[in-house]
Amino acid sequence: MTTLEDIARVHTGWIIWRSDVGRWWATRRGHVDLEAIRMGCSMTLDADDPDSLAAELAAQDRLVTTAPDVRLGTAR
């Protein structure tokens, strides 16, 4: 089973947590510009379980990798 630590270790550009009601969340460090949002990049994701969240994060990584014009800021 995937743990919060597993996800955070792989996806260092995100803050990962589990809510009090058991949902899994990730929010991107920094910002996402408008063009990135139009291409499908999200600032925050949620999922029912850690494996689903890891899959959503991997999909976000693929978007950034395949779209060189995507601008993602870093945390300040």
mmCIF file of the N, C-alpha and C atoms, coordinates in Angstrom:
data_MODEL
# 
_entry.id   MODEL 
# 
loop_
_atom_site.group_PDB 
_atom_site.id 
_atom_site.type_symbol 
_atom_site.label_atom_id 
_atom_site.label_alt_id 
_atom_site.label_comp_id 
_atom_site.label_asym_id 
_atom_site.label_entity_id 
_atom_site.label_seq_id 
_atom_site.pdbx_PDB_ins_code 
_atom_site.Cartn_x 
_atom_site.Cartn_y 
_atom_site.Cartn_z 
_atom_site.occupancy 
_atom_site.B_iso_or_equiv 
_atom_site.pdbx_formal_charge 
_atom_site.auth_seq_id 
_atom_site.auth_comp_id 
_atom_site.auth_asym_id 
_atom_site.auth_atom_id 
_atom_site.pdbx_PDB_model_num 
ATOM 1   N N  . MET A 1 1  ? 0.841   -1.189 0.000   1.00 0.00 ? 1  MET A N  1 
ATOM 2   C CA . MET A 1 1  ? 0.000   0.000  0.000   1.00 0.00 ? 1  MET A CA 1 
ATOM 3   C C  . MET A 1 1  ? 0.885   1.251  0.000   1.00 0.00 ? 1  MET A C  1 
ATOM 4   N N  . THR A 1 2  ? 0.490   2.224  -0.758  1.00 0.00 ? 2  THR A N  1 
ATOM 5   C CA . THR A 1 2  ? 1.204   3.482  -0.857  1.00 0.00 ? 2  THR A CA 1 
ATOM 6   C C  . THR A 1 2  ? 0.946   4.321  0.400   1.00 0.00 ? 2  THR A C  1 
ATOM 7   N N  . THR A 1 3  ? 1.995   4.905  0.944   1.00 0.00 ? 3  THR A N  1 
ATOM 8   C CA . THR A 1 3  ? 1.848   5.749  2.129   1.00 0.00 ? 3  THR A CA 1 
ATOM 9   C C  . THR A 1 3  ? 2.005   7.220  1.754   1.00 0.00 ? 3  THR A C  1 
ATOM 10  N N  . LEU A 1 4  ? 1.636   8.084  2.661   1.00 0.00 ? 4  LEU A N  1 
ATOM 11  C CA . LEU A 1 4  ? 1.818   9.510  2.466   1.00 0.00 ? 4  LEU A CA 1 
ATOM 12  C C  . LEU A 1 4  ? 3.284   9.820  2.223   1.00 0.00 ? 4  LEU A C  1 
ATOM 13  N N  . GLU A 1 5  ? 4.158   9.186  2.968   1.00 0.00 ? 5  GLU A N  1 
ATOM 14  C CA . GLU A 1 5  ? 5.599   9.414  2.808   1.00 0.00 ? 5  GLU A CA 1 
ATOM 15  C C  . GLU A 1 5  ? 6.090   8.973  1.431   1.00 0.00 ? 5  GLU A C  1 
ATOM 16  N N  . ASP A 1 6  ? 5.560   7.859  0.930   1.00 0.00 ? 6  ASP A N  1 
ATOM 17  C CA . ASP A 1 6  ? 5.925   7.392  -0.416  1.00 0.00 ? 6  ASP A CA 1 
ATOM 18  C C  . ASP A 1 6  ? 5.573   8.447  -1.470  1.00 0.00 ? 6  ASP A C  1 
ATOM 19  N N  . ILE A 1 7  ? 4.369   8.978  -1.370  1.00 0.00 ? 7  ILE A N  1 
ATOM 20  C CA . ILE A 1 7  ? 3.907   9.969  -2.346  1.00 0.00 ? 7  ILE A CA 1 
ATOM 21  C C  . ILE A 1 7  ? 4.755   11.238 -2.243  1.00 0.00 ? 7  ILE A C  1 
ATOM 22  N N  . ALA A 1 8  ? 4.970   11.705 -1.028  1.00 0.00 ? 8  ALA A N  1 
ATOM 23  C CA . ALA A 1 8  ? 5.734   12.941 -0.824  1.00 0.00 ? 8  ALA A CA 1 
ATOM 24  C C  . ALA A 1 8  ? 7.176   12.799 -1.302  1.00 0.00 ? 8  ALA A C  1 
ATOM 25  N N  . ARG A 1 9  ? 7.756   11.635 -1.162  1.00 0.00 ? 9  ARG A N  1 
ATOM 26  C CA . ARG A 1 9  ? 9.135   11.404 -1.600  1.00 0.00 ? 9  ARG A CA 1 
ATOM 27  C C  . ARG A 1 9  ? 9.257   11.504 -3.123  1.00 0.00 ? 9  ARG A C  1 
ATOM 28  N N  . VAL A 1 10 ? 8.265   11.022 -3.830  1.00 0.00 ? 10 VAL A N  1 
ATOM 29  C CA . VAL A 1 10 ? 8.286   11.030 -5.296  1.00 0.00 ? 10 VAL A CA 1 
ATOM 30  C C  . VAL A 1 10 ? 7.862   12.386 -5.857  1.00 0.00 ? 10 VAL A C  1 
ATOM 31  N N  . HIS A 1 11 ? 6.898   13.020 -5.226  1.00 0.00 ? 11 HIS A N  1 
ATOM 32  C CA . HIS A 1 11 ? 6.306   14.263 -5.748  1.00 0.00 ? 11 HIS A CA 1 
ATOM 33  C C  . HIS A 1 11 ? 6.687   15.433 -4.839  1.00 0.00 ? 11 HIS A C  1 
ATOM 34  N N  . THR A 1 12 ? 7.946   15.829 -4.926  1.00 0.00 ? 12 THR A N  1 
ATOM 35  C CA . THR A 1 12 ? 8.476   16.852 -4.025  1.00 0.00 ? 12 THR A CA 1 
ATOM 36  C C  . THR A 1 12 ? 7.936   18.253 -4.301  1.00 0.00 ? 12 THR A C  1 
ATOM 37  N N  . GLY A 1 13 ? 7.333   18.467 -5.443  1.00 0.00 ? 13 GLY A N  1 
ATOM 38  C CA . GLY A 1 13 ? 6.759   19.769 -5.767  1.00 0.00 ? 13 GLY A CA 1 
ATOM 39  C C  . GLY A 1 13 ? 5.360   19.961 -5.218  1.00 0.00 ? 13 GLY A C  1 
ATOM 40  N N  . TRP A 1 14 ? 4.916   19.017 -4.409  1.00 0.00 ? 14 TRP A N  1 
ATOM 41  C CA . TRP A 1 14 ? 3.558   19.048 -3.864  1.00 0.00 ? 14 TRP A CA 1 
ATOM 42  C C  . TRP A 1 14 ? 3.593   18.884 -2.348  1.00 0.00 ? 14 TRP A C  1 
ATOM 43  N N  . ILE A 1 15 ? 2.595   19.462 -1.685  1.00 0.00 ? 15 ILE A N  1 
ATOM 44  C CA . ILE A 1 15 ? 2.365   19.220 -0.256  1.00 0.00 ? 15 ILE A CA 1 
ATOM 45  C C  . ILE A 1 15 ? 1.252   18.185 -0.185  1.00 0.00 ? 15 ILE A C  1 
ATOM 46  N N  . ILE A 1 16 ? 1.493   17.088 0.507   1.00 0.00 ? 16 ILE A N  1 
ATOM 47  C CA . ILE A 1 16 ? 0.557   15.965 0.560   1.00 0.00 ? 16 ILE A CA 1 
ATOM 48  C C  . ILE A 1 16 ? -0.014  15.846 1.972   1.00 0.00 ? 16 ILE A C  1 
ATOM 49  N N  . TRP A 1 17 ? -1.311  15.585 2.088   1.00 0.00 ? 17 TRP A N  1 
ATOM 50  C CA . TRP A 1 17 ? -1.898  15.331 3.407   1.00 0.00 ? 17 TRP A CA 1 
ATOM 51  C C  . TRP A 1 17 ? -3.173  14.527 3.285   1.00 0.00 ? 17 TRP A C  1 
ATOM 52  N N  . ARG A 1 18 ? -3.602  14.011 4.416   1.00 0.00 ? 18 ARG A N  1 
ATOM 53  C CA . ARG A 1 18 ? -4.864  13.277 4.516   1.00 0.00 ? 18 ARG A CA 1 
ATOM 54  C C  . ARG A 1 18 ? -5.776  14.070 5.443   1.00 0.00 ? 18 ARG A C  1 
ATOM 55  N N  . SER A 1 19 ? -6.989  14.317 5.001   1.00 0.00 ? 19 SER A N  1 
ATOM 56  C CA . SER A 1 19 ? -7.918  15.120 5.796   1.00 0.00 ? 19 SER A CA 1 
ATOM 57  C C  . SER A 1 19 ? -8.497  14.310 6.949   1.00 0.00 ? 19 SER A C  1 
ATOM 58  N N  . ASP A 1 20 ? -9.155  15.012 7.850   1.00 0.00 ? 20 ASP A N  1 
ATOM 59  C CA . ASP A 1 20 ? -9.779  14.365 9.008   1.00 0.00 ? 20 ASP A CA 1 
ATOM 60  C C  . ASP A 1 20 ? -10.869 13.367 8.607   1.00 0.00 ? 20 ASP A C  1 
ATOM 61  N N  . VAL A 1 21 ? -11.456 13.553 7.437   1.00 0.00 ? 21 VAL A N  1 
ATOM 62  C CA . VAL A 1 21 ? -12.508 12.648 6.981   1.00 0.00 ? 21 VAL A CA 1 
ATOM 63  C C  . VAL A 1 21 ? -11.962 11.545 6.066   1.00 0.00 ? 21 VAL A C  1 
ATOM 64  N N  . GLY A 1 22 ? -10.620 11.503 5.899   1.00 0.00 ? 22 GLY A N  1 
ATOM 65  C CA . GLY A 1 22 ? -10.004 10.402 5.179   1.00 0.00 ? 22 GLY A CA 1 
ATOM 66  C C  . GLY A 1 22 ? -9.705  10.631 3.707   1.00 0.00 ? 22 GLY A C  1 
ATOM 67  N N  . ARG A 1 23 ? -9.976  11.837 3.186   1.00 0.00 ? 23 ARG A N  1 
ATOM 68  C CA . ARG A 1 23 ? -9.633  12.110 1.787   1.00 0.00 ? 23 ARG A CA 1 
ATOM 69  C C  . ARG A 1 23 ? -8.159  12.450 1.696   1.00 0.00 ? 23 ARG A C  1 
ATOM 70  N N  . TRP A 1 24 ? -7.571  12.141 0.555   1.00 0.00 ? 24 TRP A N  1 
ATOM 71  C CA . TRP A 1 24 ? -6.160  12.402 0.297   1.00 0.00 ? 24 TRP A CA 1 
ATOM 72  C C  . TRP A 1 24 ? -6.042  13.619 -0.584  1.00 0.00 ? 24 TRP A C  1 
ATOM 73  N N  . TRP A 1 25 ? -5.122  14.532 -0.226  1.00 0.00 ? 25 TRP A N  1 
ATOM 74  C CA . TRP A 1 25 ? -4.988  15.811 -0.908  1.00 0.00 ? 25 TRP A CA 1 
ATOM 75  C C  . TRP A 1 25 ? -3.542  16.087 -1.281  1.00 0.00 ? 25 TRP A C  1 
ATOM 76  N N  . ALA A 1 26 ? -3.381  16.889 -2.327  1.00 0.00 ? 26 ALA A N  1 
ATOM 77  C CA . ALA A 1 26 ? -2.063  17.396 -2.708  1.00 0.00 ? 26 ALA A CA 1 
ATOM 78  C C  . ALA A 1 26 ? -2.269  18.796 -3.258  1.00 0.00 ? 26 ALA A C  1 
ATOM 79  N N  . THR A 1 27 ? -1.437  19.714 -2.828  1.00 0.00 ? 27 THR A N  1 
ATOM 80  C CA . THR A 1 27 ? -1.464  21.055 -3.391  1.00 0.00 ? 27 THR A CA 1 
ATOM 81  C C  . THR A 1 27 ? -0.056  21.406 -3.858  1.00 0.00 ? 27 THR A C  1 
ATOM 82  N N  . ARG A 1 28 ? -0.007  22.004 -4.999  1.00 0.00 ? 28 ARG A N  1 
ATOM 83  C CA . ARG A 1 28 ? 1.266   22.310 -5.638  1.00 0.00 ? 28 ARG A CA 1 
ATOM 84  C C  . ARG A 1 28 ? 1.992   23.415 -4.876  1.00 0.00 ? 28 ARG A C  1 
ATOM 85  N N  . ARG A 1 29 ? 3.295   23.274 -4.741  1.00 0.00 ? 29 ARG A N  1 
ATOM 86  C CA . ARG A 1 29 ? 4.115   24.343 -4.159  1.00 0.00 ? 29 ARG A CA 1 
ATOM 87  C C  . ARG A 1 29 ? 4.302   25.398 -5.244  1.00 0.00 ? 29 ARG A C  1 
ATOM 88  N N  . GLY A 1 30 ? 4.100   26.649 -4.911  1.00 0.00 ? 30 GLY A N  1 
ATOM 89  C CA . GLY A 1 30 ? 4.223   27.701 -5.909  1.00 0.00 ? 30 GLY A CA 1 
ATOM 90  C C  . GLY A 1 30 ? 2.898   27.963 -6.596  1.00 0.00 ? 30 GLY A C  1 
ATOM 91  N N  . HIS A 1 31 ? 2.958   28.382 -7.845  1.00 0.00 ? 31 HIS A N  1 
ATOM 92  C CA . HIS A 1 31 ? 1.735   28.749 -8.571  1.00 0.00 ? 31 HIS A CA 1 
ATOM 93  C C  . HIS A 1 31 ? 1.657   28.024 -9.913  1.00 0.00 ? 31 HIS A C  1 
ATOM 94  N N  . VAL A 1 32 ? 0.479   28.080 -10.485 1.00 0.00 ? 32 VAL A N  1 
ATOM 95  C CA . VAL A 1 32 ? 0.233   27.530 -11.820 1.00 0.00 ? 32 VAL A CA 1 
ATOM 96  C C  . VAL A 1 32 ? -0.282  28.681 -12.672 1.00 0.00 ? 32 VAL A C  1 
ATOM 97  N N  . ASP A 1 33 ? 0.362   28.944 -13.810 1.00 0.00 ? 33 ASP A N  1 
ATOM 98  C CA . ASP A 1 33 ? -0.112  30.057 -14.638 1.00 0.00 ? 33 ASP A CA 1 
ATOM 99  C C  . ASP A 1 33 ? -1.361  29.653 -15.428 1.00 0.00 ? 33 ASP A C  1 
ATOM 100 N N  . LEU A 1 34 ? -2.017  30.641 -15.998 1.00 0.00 ? 34 LEU A N  1 
ATOM 101 C CA . LEU A 1 34 ? -3.284  30.425 -16.691 1.00 0.00 ? 34 LEU A CA 1 
ATOM 102 C C  . LEU A 1 34 ? -3.155  29.431 -17.843 1.00 0.00 ? 34 LEU A C  1 
ATOM 103 N N  . GLU A 1 35 ? -2.077  29.515 -18.603 1.00 0.00 ? 35 GLU A N  1 
ATOM 104 C CA . GLU A 1 35 ? -1.885  28.582 -19.722 1.00 0.00 ? 35 GLU A CA 1 
ATOM 105 C C  . GLU A 1 35 ? -1.762  27.142 -19.211 1.00 0.00 ? 35 GLU A C  1 
ATOM 106 N N  . ALA A 1 36 ? -1.078  26.956 -18.100 1.00 0.00 ? 36 ALA A N  1 
ATOM 107 C CA . ALA A 1 36 ? -0.952  25.616 -17.514 1.00 0.00 ? 36 ALA A CA 1 
ATOM 108 C C  . ALA A 1 36 ? -2.315  25.088 -17.075 1.00 0.00 ? 36 ALA A C  1 
ATOM 109 N N  . ILE A 1 37 ? -3.133  25.943 -16.499 1.00 0.00 ? 37 ILE A N  1 
ATOM 110 C CA . ILE A 1 37 ? -4.487  25.532 -16.092 1.00 0.00 ? 37 ILE A CA 1 
ATOM 111 C C  . ILE A 1 37 ? -5.296  25.138 -17.317 1.00 0.00 ? 37 ILE A C  1 
ATOM 112 N N  . ARG A 1 38 ? -5.177  25.910 -18.377 1.00 0.00 ? 38 ARG A N  1 
ATOM 113 C CA . ARG A 1 38 ? -5.901  25.579 -19.620 1.00 0.00 ? 38 ARG A CA 1 
ATOM 114 C C  . ARG A 1 38 ? -5.472  24.226 -20.178 1.00 0.00 ? 38 ARG A C  1 
ATOM 115 N N  . MET A 1 39 ? -4.221  23.859 -19.938 1.00 0.00 ? 39 MET A N  1 
ATOM 116 C CA . MET A 1 39 ? -3.711  22.578 -20.433 1.00 0.00 ? 39 MET A CA 1 
ATOM 117 C C  . MET A 1 39 ? -4.038  21.413 -19.497 1.00 0.00 ? 39 MET A C  1 
ATOM 118 N N  . GLY A 1 40 ? -4.660  21.707 -18.358 1.00 0.00 ? 40 GLY A N  1 
ATOM 119 C CA . GLY A 1 40 ? -5.084  20.647 -17.453 1.00 0.00 ? 40 GLY A CA 1 
ATOM 120 C C  . GLY A 1 40 ? -4.309  20.546 -16.153 1.00 0.00 ? 40 GLY A C  1 
ATOM 121 N N  . CYS A 1 41 ? -3.347  21.427 -15.944 1.00 0.00 ? 41 CYS A N  1 
ATOM 122 C CA . CYS A 1 41 ? -2.602  21.410 -14.677 1.00 0.00 ? 41 CYS A CA 1 
ATOM 123 C C  . CYS A 1 41 ? -3.503  21.916 -13.558 1.00 0.00 ? 41 CYS A C  1 
ATOM 124 N N  . SER A 1 42 ? -3.373  21.306 -12.411 1.00 0.00 ? 42 SER A N  1 
ATOM 125 C CA . SER A 1 42 ? -4.178  21.677 -11.246 1.00 0.00 ? 42 SER A CA 1 
ATOM 126 C C  . SER A 1 42 ? -3.289  22.224 -10.148 1.00 0.00 ? 42 SER A C  1 
ATOM 127 N N  . MET A 1 43 ? -3.857  23.101 -9.369  1.00 0.00 ? 43 MET A N  1 
ATOM 128 C CA . MET A 1 43 ? -3.158  23.606 -8.192  1.00 0.00 ? 43 MET A CA 1 
ATOM 129 C C  . MET A 1 43 ? -3.330  22.629 -7.035  1.00 0.00 ? 43 MET A C  1 
ATOM 130 N N  . THR A 1 44 ? -4.526  22.040 -6.930  1.00 0.00 ? 44 THR A N  1 
ATOM 131 C CA . THR A 1 44 ? -4.845  21.120 -5.838  1.00 0.00 ? 44 THR A CA 1 
ATOM 132 C C  . THR A 1 44 ? -5.584  19.912 -6.398  1.00 0.00 ? 44 THR A C  1 
ATOM 133 N N  . LEU A 1 45 ? -5.259  18.753 -5.850  1.00 0.00 ? 45 LEU A N  1 
ATOM 134 C CA . LEU A 1 45 ? -5.901  17.492 -6.237  1.00 0.00 ? 45 LEU A CA 1 
ATOM 135 C C  . LEU A 1 45 ? -6.448  16.808 -4.996  1.00 0.00 ? 45 LEU A C  1 
ATOM 136 N N  . ASP A 1 46 ? -7.468  15.987 -5.176  1.00 0.00 ? 46 ASP A N  1 
ATOM 137 C CA . ASP A 1 46 ? -7.931  15.146 -4.077  1.00 0.00 ? 46 ASP A CA 1 
ATOM 138 C C  . ASP A 1 46 ? -8.333  13.789 -4.621  1.00 0.00 ? 46 ASP A C  1 
ATOM 139 N N  . ALA A 1 47 ? -8.306  12.805 -3.732  1.00 0.00 ? 47 ALA A N  1 
ATOM 140 C CA . ALA A 1 47 ? -8.623  11.433 -4.140  1.00 0.00 ? 47 ALA A CA 1 
ATOM 141 C C  . ALA A 1 47 ? -9.149  10.658 -2.936  1.00 0.00 ? 47 ALA A C  1 
ATOM 142 N N  . ASP A 1 48 ? -9.751  9.508  -3.228  1.00 0.00 ? 48 ASP A N  1 
ATOM 143 C CA . ASP A 1 48 ? -10.306 8.660  -2.177  1.00 0.00 ? 48 ASP A CA 1 
ATOM 144 C C  . ASP A 1 48 ? -9.246  7.897  -1.401  1.00 0.00 ? 48 ASP A C  1 
ATOM 145 N N  . ASP A 1 49 ? -8.120  7.615  -2.060  1.00 0.00 ? 49 ASP A N  1 
ATOM 146 C CA . ASP A 1 49 ? -7.102  6.781  -1.424  1.00 0.00 ? 49 ASP A CA 1 
ATOM 147 C C  . ASP A 1 49 ? -5.716  7.180  -1.945  1.00 0.00 ? 49 ASP A C  1 
ATOM 148 N N  . PRO A 1 50 ? -4.666  6.713  -1.274  1.00 0.00 ? 50 PRO A N  1 
ATOM 149 C CA . PRO A 1 50 ? -3.318  7.141  -1.672  1.00 0.00 ? 50 PRO A CA 1 
ATOM 150 C C  . PRO A 1 50 ? -2.909  6.691  -3.071  1.00 0.00 ? 50 PRO A C  1 
ATOM 151 N N  . ASP A 1 51 ? -3.318  5.509  -3.485  1.00 0.00 ? 51 ASP A N  1 
ATOM 152 C CA . ASP A 1 51 ? -2.955  5.045  -4.822  1.00 0.00 ? 51 ASP A CA 1 
ATOM 153 C C  . ASP A 1 51 ? -3.596  5.916  -5.906  1.00 0.00 ? 51 ASP A C  1 
ATOM 154 N N  . SER A 1 52 ? -4.844  6.314  -5.687  1.00 0.00 ? 52 SER A N  1 
ATOM 155 C CA . SER A 1 52 ? -5.522  7.193  -6.648  1.00 0.00 ? 52 SER A CA 1 
ATOM 156 C C  . SER A 1 52 ? -4.858  8.564  -6.693  1.00 0.00 ? 52 SER A C  1 
ATOM 157 N N  . LEU A 1 53 ? -4.451  9.082  -5.535  1.00 0.00 ? 53 LEU A N  1 
ATOM 158 C CA . LEU A 1 53 ? -3.768  10.369 -5.510  1.00 0.00 ? 53 LEU A CA 1 
ATOM 159 C C  . LEU A 1 53 ? -2.425  10.272 -6.236  1.00 0.00 ? 53 LEU A C  1 
ATOM 160 N N  . ALA A 1 54 ? -1.694  9.200  -6.002  1.00 0.00 ? 54 ALA A N  1 
ATOM 161 C CA . ALA A 1 54 ? -0.410  9.005  -6.687  1.00 0.00 ? 54 ALA A CA 1 
ATOM 162 C C  . ALA A 1 54 ? -0.614  8.957  -8.198  1.00 0.00 ? 54 ALA A C  1 
ATOM 163 N N  . ALA A 1 55 ? -1.681  8.319  -8.652  1.00 0.00 ? 55 ALA A N  1 
ATOM 164 C CA . ALA A 1 55 ? -1.973  8.246  -10.088 1.00 0.00 ? 55 ALA A CA 1 
ATOM 165 C C  . ALA A 1 55 ? -2.299  9.629  -10.649 1.00 0.00 ? 55 ALA A C  1 
ATOM 166 N N  . GLU A 1 56 ? -3.061  10.421 -9.906  1.00 0.00 ? 56 GLU A N  1 
ATOM 167 C CA . GLU A 1 56 ? -3.386  11.777 -10.362 1.00 0.00 ? 56 GLU A CA 1 
ATOM 168 C C  . GLU A 1 56 ? -2.132  12.644 -10.430 1.00 0.00 ? 56 GLU A C  1 
ATOM 169 N N  . LEU A 1 57 ? -1.258  12.496 -9.450  1.00 0.00 ? 57 LEU A N  1 
ATOM 170 C CA . LEU A 1 57 ? -0.008  13.260 -9.451  1.00 0.00 ? 57 LEU A CA 1 
ATOM 171 C C  . LEU A 1 57 ? 0.879   12.849 -10.625 1.00 0.00 ? 57 LEU A C  1 
ATOM 172 N N  . ALA A 1 58 ? 0.932   11.567 -10.923 1.00 0.00 ? 58 ALA A N  1 
ATOM 173 C CA . ALA A 1 58 ? 1.717   11.095 -12.068 1.00 0.00 ? 58 ALA A CA 1 
ATOM 174 C C  . ALA A 1 58 ? 1.154   11.675 -13.368 1.00 0.00 ? 58 ALA A C  1 
ATOM 175 N N  . ALA A 1 59 ? -0.157  11.771 -13.473 1.00 0.00 ? 59 ALA A N  1 
ATOM 176 C CA . ALA A 1 59 ? -0.781  12.368 -14.662 1.00 0.00 ? 59 ALA A CA 1 
ATOM 177 C C  . ALA A 1 59 ? -0.410  13.846 -14.782 1.00 0.00 ? 59 ALA A C  1 
ATOM 178 N N  . GLN A 1 60 ? -0.342  14.550 -13.661 1.00 0.00 ? 60 GLN A N  1 
ATOM 179 C CA . GLN A 1 60 ? 0.080   15.950 -13.679 1.00 0.00 ? 60 GLN A CA 1 
ATOM 180 C C  . GLN A 1 60 ? 1.534   16.056 -14.140 1.00 0.00 ? 60 GLN A C  1 
ATOM 181 N N  . ASP A 1 61 ? 2.374   15.157 -13.663 1.00 0.00 ? 61 ASP A N  1 
ATOM 182 C CA . ASP A 1 61 ? 3.777   15.151 -14.088 1.00 0.00 ? 61 ASP A CA 1 
ATOM 183 C C  . ASP A 1 61 ? 3.896   14.950 -15.594 1.00 0.00 ? 61 ASP A C  1 
ATOM 184 N N  . ARG A 1 62 ? 3.082   14.060 -16.150 1.00 0.00 ? 62 ARG A N  1 
ATOM 185 C CA . ARG A 1 62 ? 3.106   13.813 -17.596 1.00 0.00 ? 62 ARG A CA 1 
ATOM 186 C C  . ARG A 1 62 ? 2.692   15.062 -18.371 1.00 0.00 ? 62 ARG A C  1 
ATOM 187 N N  . LEU A 1 63 ? 1.696   15.784 -17.874 1.00 0.00 ? 63 LEU A N  1 
ATOM 188 C CA . LEU A 1 63 ? 1.272   17.021 -18.532 1.00 0.00 ? 63 LEU A CA 1 
ATOM 189 C C  . LEU A 1 63 ? 2.424   18.006 -18.629 1.00 0.00 ? 63 LEU A C  1 
ATOM 190 N N  . VAL A 1 64 ? 3.136   18.185 -17.543 1.00 0.00 ? 64 VAL A N  1 
ATOM 191 C CA . VAL A 1 64 ? 4.242   19.137 -17.505 1.00 0.00 ? 64 VAL A CA 1 
ATOM 192 C C  . VAL A 1 64 ? 5.375   18.674 -18.413 1.00 0.00 ? 64 VAL A C  1 
ATOM 193 N N  . THR A 1 65 ? 5.636   17.388 -18.438 1.00 0.00 ? 65 THR A N  1 
ATOM 194 C CA . THR A 1 65 ? 6.720   16.839 -19.252 1.00 0.00 ? 65 THR A CA 1 
ATOM 195 C C  . THR A 1 65 ? 6.428   16.966 -20.748 1.00 0.00 ? 65 THR A C  1 
ATOM 196 N N  . THR A 1 66 ? 5.181   16.782 -21.131 1.00 0.00 ? 66 THR A N  1 
ATOM 197 C CA . THR A 1 66 ? 4.835   16.792 -22.552 1.00 0.00 ? 66 THR A CA 1 
ATOM 198 C C  . THR A 1 66 ? 4.477   18.173 -23.078 1.00 0.00 ? 66 THR A C  1 
ATOM 199 N N  . ALA A 1 67 ? 4.354   19.158 -22.199 1.00 0.00 ? 67 ALA A N  1 
ATOM 200 C CA . ALA A 1 67 ? 3.989   20.510 -22.623 1.00 0.00 ? 67 ALA A CA 1 
ATOM 201 C C  . ALA A 1 67 ? 5.066   21.488 -22.167 1.00 0.00 ? 67 ALA A C  1 
ATOM 202 N N  . PRO A 1 68 ? 6.051   21.743 -23.023 1.00 0.00 ? 68 PRO A N  1 
ATOM 203 C CA . PRO A 1 68 ? 7.186   22.580 -22.618 1.00 0.00 ? 68 PRO A CA 1 
ATOM 204 C C  . PRO A 1 68 ? 6.819   24.026 -22.289 1.00 0.00 ? 68 PRO A C  1 
ATOM 205 N N  . ASP A 1 69 ? 5.664   24.498 -22.734 1.00 0.00 ? 69 ASP A N  1 
ATOM 206 C CA . ASP A 1 69 ? 5.273   25.882 -22.466 1.00 0.00 ? 69 ASP A CA 1 
ATOM 207 C C  . ASP A 1 69 ? 4.617   26.077 -21.108 1.00 0.00 ? 69 ASP A C  1 
ATOM 208 N N  . VAL A 1 70 ? 4.388   24.999 -20.384 1.00 0.00 ? 70 VAL A N  1 
ATOM 209 C CA . VAL A 1 70 ? 3.748   25.095 -19.074 1.00 0.00 ? 70 VAL A CA 1 
ATOM 210 C C  . VAL A 1 70 ? 4.706   25.760 -18.101 1.00 0.00 ? 70 VAL A C  1 
ATOM 211 N N  . ARG A 1 71 ? 4.206   26.761 -17.404 1.00 0.00 ? 71 ARG A N  1 
ATOM 212 C CA . ARG A 1 71 ? 5.017   27.458 -16.397 1.00 0.00 ? 71 ARG A CA 1 
ATOM 213 C C  . ARG A 1 71 ? 4.462   27.202 -15.014 1.00 0.00 ? 71 ARG A C  1 
ATOM 214 N N  . LEU A 1 72 ? 5.296   26.612 -14.200 1.00 0.00 ? 72 LEU A N  1 
ATOM 215 C CA . LEU A 1 72 ? 4.916   26.359 -12.819 1.00 0.00 ? 72 LEU A CA 1 
ATOM 216 C C  . LEU A 1 72 ? 5.909   27.089 -11.943 1.00 0.00 ? 72 LEU A C  1 
ATOM 217 N N  . GLY A 1 73 ? 5.405   27.867 -11.031 1.00 0.00 ? 73 GLY A N  1 
ATOM 218 C CA . GLY A 1 73 ? 6.278   28.627 -10.154 1.00 0.00 ? 73 GLY A CA 1 
ATOM 219 C C  . GLY A 1 73 ? 6.736   27.793 -8.982  1.00 0.00 ? 73 GLY A C  1 
ATOM 220 N N  . THR A 1 74 ? 7.746   28.292 -8.326  1.00 0.00 ? 74 THR A N  1 
ATOM 221 C CA . THR A 1 74 ? 8.238   27.638 -7.123  1.00 0.00 ? 74 THR A CA 1 
ATOM 222 C C  . THR A 1 74 ? 7.756   28.418 -5.919  1.00 0.00 ? 74 THR A C  1 
ATOM 223 N N  . ALA A 1 75 ? 7.703   27.741 -4.806  1.00 0.00 ? 75 ALA A N  1 
ATOM 224 C CA . ALA A 1 75 ? 7.277   28.394 -3.569  1.00 0.00 ? 75 ALA A CA 1 
ATOM 225 C C  . ALA A 1 75 ? 8.246   29.510 -3.214  1.00 0.00 ? 75 ALA A C  1 
ATOM 226 N N  . ARG A 1 76 ? 7.733   30.545 -2.667  1.00 0.00 ? 76 ARG A N  1 
ATOM 227 C CA . ARG A 1 76 ? 8.570   31.686 -2.267  1.00 0.00 ? 76 ARG A CA 1 
ATOM 228 C C  . ARG A 1 76 ? 8.780   31.689 -0.781  1.00 0.00 ? 76 ARG A C  1 
# 
